Amino acid sequence: METLSTVFFVVQSNKSVFLHEMSTMNQTKLIRFAILGVIILMLLLIFSNSTFVTINSGEQGVQFKKFGGGLDKENTYGQGFHFVLPWNEMIIYDVREQIQEEAMNVILGEGLGISMDVAVRFRPINSKIGYLHNELGPNYKEIVVKNSIRSAAREVASKFAPEEVYSTKKDEVRILIEQQIAPLLNDRYLELVRVDIRDIKLPEAYKEAIEAKLEREQAVQREQQEAERKIIEATGEAERKIIEAKALKEFQTIINEGITDKYLKLKGIEATLELAKSPNSKVVVIGTDESSMPIILGGEN
């Protein structure tokens, strides 16, 4: 009996050891599978979010290579699907036309301070996105465009009088501002599209004086145009009368040269003969000399 008990105890002990070992192996496998799952999940996250990059329409990308010399300024990436190594970064810029508006106070040539609203339309140069990012970064509008507008507008405005900026030379002011801004933006990898002056605000007294002056000038101009119109009409009428007089004179000359005494006598004879053919009774009076025409006195039927 003791021998059987001993055997049973040994068997039970071996079974416990076996079960314990099996439990330990299962736990190890579970841990390994868990670690492997976490690694796979991390890889999926890395490859899905960082490795494949989509650049949308109107955008341009430049790549920062962490182990390849840093920012690759020479190569840019257009719209579409791009592969990027997980340790690199694709930096994307909007390269569509943009607008920057600035309201500022400027001093005119006569020392008068006015308020001017200027809008600048521009876009980044696609092939220079790398340099733009390297030297200025995403905040380039505040650094370059805003300062360029203020600098150019103030320099140009100082060359003009109030009435010129307000009315007569407003477009010239706009063009000069464009000419000032264009090279400033181009040097910083931006292309100027157009400059627009949205609003110019003068002190009320100056504004009223300028408008009154412009009204007087327009009235004088209208009077001059009316006077010129009358002069043109009078000149035309005079020329017309001269032409008519010349034509009448030429007509009279032709008549005088073409109608002779013999021609008149012939026409008189022809008229007399036609009257003689009439059935009406008539009296013919013969002229007293050869140059006289017969006279026919008609009677009633």
Secondary structure, 3 states (H helix, E strand, C coil): CHHHHHHHHHHHHHHHHHHHHHHHHHHHHHHHHHHHHHHHHHHHHHHHHHHEEEECCCEEEEEEECCCCEEEEEEEECCEEEECCCCCEEEEEECCCEEEEEEEEEECCCCCEEEEEEEEEEEECHHHHHHHHHHCCCCHHHHHHHHHHHHHHHHHHCCCCHHHHHHHCHHHHHHHHHHHHHHHHHCCCEEEEEEEEEEEECCHHHHHHHHHHHHHHHHHHHHHHHHHHHHHHHHHHHHHHHHHHHHHHHHHHHHHHHCCHHHHHHHHHHHHHHHHCCCCCEEEECCCCCCCCCEEEECCC
